[in-house]
Every structure is written in C-alpha cells, then in structure tokens.
Amino acid sequence: MTTGPAPVRDADWLVHRYDAVADAFHYIPADRDLRSRAVFLTDAELGAAARAPVAVTRDLAVAGVGAAGAPLRLIVHSAFCCSTLLARAFDLPGTAHALKEPQVLNDLAGWRRRGGAPRDVAARLDDALRLLAAPVPTGEALLVKPSNVVNALVLAMLSLRPDARAVLLYAPLPTFLASVASKGLEGRLWVRELWTKLAADGLCDLAVEPADPLRHTDLQIAALGWLAQHRLFGRIAARFGDSVRTLDSAALLARPADALAATGDLFGLRVDAAAIAAGPAFARNAKTGAAFGAGDRSAVHDAARAAHGPEIALVAQWAEAVADANGIAMDLPQPLV
C-alpha cells in the first residue's frame, strides 16, 4: 500500500476500503468495465487491483470532491432475491452507474459493530457516499446495492441524503428458505454468520423460544434473519414514505417490465423497461453470467423443495407464528408493483 494523492474524481478509480485506525480511505484502479463485470466489489472479485491500494487521508479525499455529487439510488435487499440481477439491469451508461456491494460500506458497518461512535460512523458514511458519487458522470445517478450486512446503516443513508430513493427487495420466505437449502452447507453456515452480524447490529431482539440461537436449526436461523430484516424494511418504509418502495422477487420475475418501469419512475430515470426485461439481465445468471432464465430459477427451488420440503414447510409455518408474536407483517407496505 502506498500513501499519497489519488484521483478521487477519476472514473477509473474506486474508493474501496476505509481504515478507521488511520482515518483514511483506500483507492484502487478499477475502471467502469471492471466494476460492471465484478459480481461484487470485494477484494476477491477485484483481484490484482485490490492488492495495490493508495491510502488517502479522509480530509484530503473529501476536500477533493466538494459537493455531494450524483443523486443516490439504493437497492436494499435481504439476500437471495435477485438484487444483483436488478442492479445489473440498471447499470446503464448515460443513465445510472451501479455499484454492487462496495466493500467500503462493509468496512463502515464492521467498524460500527466494533464500537465506532454513532456520530463518527455517520460522518464517515456521509464521506463514503460523497466519494462513491464523485466520479459518476454528470447526468447519471449513483445506484448502490449494499451488501445486506450493511442494512443497519440504511436508515442513516436515507437520512443523510433526503433526495435518495430506495427499493427494498426481498424474496418470499419459502423461496428464501429454499434458496438457503439449495446451497447446502455453505448456505447454512452463511445464514448463521449473517445472524451474528444482525444481532451485533441490534436487529435481532425477537421474542422467540428458545432464545438461544444454538438451539434452533439452520433454517430456523435463516427464517429469523429474514424476519429481522423484514421488520427493518417495514420501519424504513414507514419512516421514509414515498422515498422508498418494497418489492418481492416473485413479482420482479413474474412482471419484469412492470417492475423495471416502476423502479425507473421511483429513481427518476428514463429507461426502456421492455427492452431491459427482454435483454441479457433476465436471461443470465447475475453472478456467473451463464444462461439462466426464470425456468432455471424455478428448477433450483423445486429441487430444494423436493429434498427439504417438509423442513421448509415447517420452518415457514413456525416463522409466521414468530412474526405474528412480534408484530411483523409478512407483506410489506408500499409495494412497487
């Protein structure tokens, strides 16, 4: 790593990490093509570029960008709900610049969990959003799909940017559980890791018996994590009203042109929704690039239900009882379509 000036307005550079100890942002060379091709903006995906960062002190970085820059549009999600697909669909040069799970936001969420003072975290979050927006070409919106481990910061993001707009995207619970089951041990471990982060964020204060998460099955933990995020989405929708809309992945896949048109309207973007719906975004796996249509998605879930159907059904029924006991609506308000 080197220390020095970085082209904070250069579209070929990306603000990638935040170092809370040095109070510095790390920049890496990552042009638009690389950012678009990467599944997520993580060290693993960005490869060699991420291994040669330039550290820029926060005051110098912020001084170099000035005003807030491009308007912020968010795709907030609770995992396994086609959020990467939707972000790719709106990565449209001249209209919107999509950033999929930028690592710098994960760093800020992690710092918050480690005890970063709320006021300091909010200030750095404001700075990070400015730095992410700075290189976006004039006339384009900044569309950010944060990782769902950043969801605890969404309220702050929308408060910091009153002109921001957000889609809160989720999969119906049985579909979410089938997705977790389809990923085998990896999926089951992931939902437990997510649960620990959501708990550290203070989002998991659910009345449930037994209270000890170690006494719940993997799919029960998955369902509790889904409920915790669902409750958060309901609170965001209630607080920010017309600035946000909710969308379930079943509606997105069943009515893609309608969902895309409504998203464009919410975000203030002029798009050809029918053309996007008929294009590669909905015909390929958003993570691998392989041909992958609606039938393929259904086949994955059908296979999971065939192998784990009784468990999925029992956990879904149990989760609905937990939701009822905790006053969590299974259907979120302000649907997009």
Sequence and secondary structure as in RCSB ss.txt:
>XXXX:A:sequence
MTTGPAPVRDADWLVHRYDAVADAFHYIPADRDLRSRAVFLTDAELGAAARAPVAVTRDLAVAGVGAAGAPLRLI
VHSAFCCSTLLARAFDLPGTAHALKEPQVLNDLAGWRRRGGAPRDVAARLDDALRLLAAPVPTGEALLVKPSNVV
NALVLAMLSLRPDARAVLLYAPLPTFLASVASKGLEGRLWVRELWTKLAADGLCDLAVEPADPLRHTDLQIAALG
WLAQHRLFGRIAARFGDSVRTLDSAALLARPADALAATGDLFGLRVDAAAIAAGPAFARNAKTGAAFGAGDRSAV
HDAARAAHGPEIALVAQWAEAVADANGIAMDLPQPLV
>XXXX:A:secstr
 EES   TT TTEEEEEEETTTTEEEEEE  HHHHHHSSSSSHHHHGGGGGS EEEEHHHHHHTT S  S EEEE
EE SSSSHHHHHHHT BTTTEEEEES HHHHHHHHHHHTT  HHHHHHHHHHHHHHHHTTS TT EEEEE  GGG
GGGHHHHHHH TT EEEEEE  HHHHHHHHHHTHHHHHHHHHHHHHHHHHTT      SS  GGGS HHHHHHHH
HHHHHHHHHHHHHHHGGGEEEEEHHHHHHSHHHHHHHHHHHHT    HHHHHTSGGGTB TTT SB  HHHHHHH
HHHHHHHHHHHHHHHHHHHHHHHHHTT  SS SSB  
